[in-house]
Amino acid sequence: WDETHFGKMGSYYINRTFFFDVHPPLGKMLIGLAGYLSGYDGTFPFQKPGDRYEQHSYVGMRGVRLYRLFCAFLGSCLVPFAYLTVLELSKSLPAALLTAFILIFDTGCITLSQYILLDPILMFFLMGAVLSMVKCNSCADRPFSASWWFWLSLTGVNLAGAMGVKFVGLFVVLLVGLNTIYDLWNLLGNLSLSLVMFGKHLLARVLCLILLPLAFYTTMFAVHFTVLNKSGPGDGFFSSAFQSQLIGNNLHNVSIPE
């Protein structure tokens, strides 16, 4: 059922048809992009679960053949993400290998990753944020180095990605936020560190973990409204002034009083 739901939204992006959904747009935009790049023309109706795709090129959007490959690829990335995260935390190769094998043979993870769903995209950004946070913590002894800036910035990008797919991504934002507060508290208690240096640490985290994710999150909505410029099933959720900007709407280019 969900594949029918989100596959249809991927088609809306390819056809530039405006729609409304409760989730933020990033996951559906990526599904639509994967379908577009793999040659899908957005014509499959996605009317009910179980419909045969037949001659339609769905393969880029979901996972067993090349609308499939995209979600399957992101789902497969969870295994190395988990391996690297546990290896960094425990410094134990057996623990990291055990974690990777648990995910490889998890049927729930395999099933979620082979359909056109938001879940593998969400989990990709969630685990990416945790991995980036752990890697950044490992660079604490060399702050403001290139690797430190890279992992801190990547953490912010992954936070925006998780929130941009589903609002449940807020939980990883909370995790990273608590880790950051703990880190800054320790820095503040370090008497060998000047207040000026502490201020630099604080500004770096504001820049990479607040401003950068906000900019990325805002940009994805800008792209969403730019791409979806044709009248569709989501028109009625918005004002007449907004509908007048949609090509094909009855109010298109009509002057709407403030």
N, C-alpha and C positions, 0 to 999 in steps of 0.2 A: 504493500500500500504506500509506504513512504517513498519507494523508488518512483512510483507513478506520480506522487506529489512533487518531489524535487526535480525529477526528470522534466516535468512540464515547465517548471520554472527555469530550468536551463534553456529550454526551447524559447521561452519568453525573452531571454537575454539575446539569443541568436537572432530573433525576429524583431528585437527592440520594442517589445510590447509591454506597456506598463502594467504592473500587478502589485498587490499588497500582501505582505506576509509578516507574521509575528517575529520572525528571526531577523537579525541583521543580514546584510546582503552578501558578505564576502564568500561564504561557502557556495551559494547558488551561482554567484558570478564566476567562481573558479570552475564549477561544473559546466556552466555554459561555455566558458573559454576552452575547456578540454574538448567538449563536443565540437566546437567550431574549428579548432585546430586539427581534429581528426577527420574532418570532412562531413560532419553531421549538419544537415540543412535546417533542422528545427521544425520539420513537418510532421513528425510522429505525434499523434493526438494524446497519448498517455491517458486514455479514458478510464481504464480499470486495471487492477492488478492481474497479471497473467497474460495480457495481450502479447502476441508474438511480434517481435521487432521486424521480422522478415527482411526486406531489402534495405531497411534503414540502418545507417551507420551509427550504431550506439556504442561502438567498441571503446571510444575514447572516454566515455562517461562512467563505465563500470567495468569490473575487474577480471573476468576469466579470459577474454580475448582482447585486442588493442584498443562513448559516453561511459566504460568499465575500467580501463587501464589506469586512469588517473586516480580513482579512489583506491584501487588495489595497490598502486605504487606508494601512496601516502600511508596506507595501512601497513605495508611491509617495512616502512621506515621506523615504525614503533619498536621493532626488534633491536636494531642497532642503537636507537635512542636509549632504550632501557638498559642495554648492555653497558653503554658508555657512562650512563648516570650511576649505576650501581658500582661500576669499576672505580669511578672517581670518588664515590662516597666511602666504599669499603676497602679499596686497594686490594681486593681479593678477586683473582681471576676465576676461581671456581664459583664464587657467588654471582659474578657477572654472567658467566656461561649458563648457570642454572636459571637466572632471570630470563635470559634470551630464549632458552629452550622452553620455558613455561609459556612464553608468549607465542612462540612458533607453533606449539601444539594446542593452543587455546582455540577451541572451535567457535566460541563467541566472537573473538577478534577476527578470525578468518571469515566468518559469515558476514560481519558488519562491513568488512573491507571489500567485498566482491559485488556490492550493489551501489546504486546511485543514491548515496545517503550523505548527510552532513557529519555523521559520527566519525568516520576515519579522518576527515579534514579537521574536525574539532580536536580529536585525540592527537593528531600530528602537531598542532600548535600548543596544546597542553603539555605534552611531553617535551616538545622543543623548548618551551619556556623553562621547565624544570631543569633540563640538561644545561641550558645556557646559564641559569642561575647558579647551578653547582659548579660549572666551569669558571664562572666569574669569581665565585668564592675561593676557588683554588688559586686564583691570581692575586689574592689579597696581599701577598708579600711583595708584589710589584705593582702597586696602584699607578694608574695613568699610563701604563704601558700600552702598546698597540693591541696585544691580546686581551688586556683588561677592558679597554674601550670596545673592542669587537664583541666580546661576550655580554657586556652590559647593554650595548645597543641592540644586540640580537635578542636579548631577553625582552626588551621593550617592544620590538617588532612582533615577537611571538605572543606577548600579552595582547596587543591590538588584534592579532590574527585570531586568537581564541575568543575574544569578546566580539569580534566581527563575524564569527560563524554562529555562535549561540551565546545568549547571556549567561549561561551556566559557566562560561569562561571566567566569570567574576571570581570563582573560587581559586583559580590559579593566580589571579591578581592579588587576592587576599594572602595567599601563601608567599608570594614574592614580596608583598608589602611588609609582612611580619618579619621575613628574613632581612629586609632592608633596615627596618627599625632596630632589630637586634644588632645588625652590623654597625649602624650609626651610633647606637648606645655604647658599644664597645669602643668605638673610635673616640667618642666624647670623653670616656673615662680614661683614655690613654694620656697620661700627663706629659709624655714626651712629644705629643702631637700638638702643634700650635693651633689656635682658633682659626687662623687664616687657612691652614691646611684642611682643618675640619670643614670649613666653609666651602672649600673646593670639592671635597668629597660629597657634601650635601648638594651642591649645584650640579655636579655630574649625574647624580641619581635623579634629581628633578628633571634634568634635560633628557636623560635616556629612558627613564621609567615612567615619566608623566607626560612631558611635552611631546616626545617622539611618538608614543602610542596614541595620544590624542590627535596628532597631526595625521597619522596613518589611518586612524578610525574615521576621521572627518573626510579624508580624501576618498575612502572607499564609498561613502555616501554620495560624494560629488560625482564619482564615476557612475554610480548606480542611476542617479537622476539624469545624467548626460546621455547614457546609453539608452535608457527606456524613454524614448521621446514620442512613442506612438500610443494612441488610445487603446486601452485594454480593460481587463476585468477589475483592475484596482482603482479606476477613475473615481468611483463614487465615494471612496474613503477620504477624498481630498476636496479642497475648496474649489469653487467655480473659477477663481483666479488661476489656480494651478491647472485645472482642466483645460483652460483656454490656451495653454502652452503645448498641449499634446496633439500631435498630428492625427487627424481623423476623428477627433472629438467634435460633438455638435457645437461646442463653444470655442473651437479653435480660432484664434486671432480675434475673438470678440472682445471689445473694450469692456472691462469689468470695473465698476466703481469701487473705490476703496471701502 
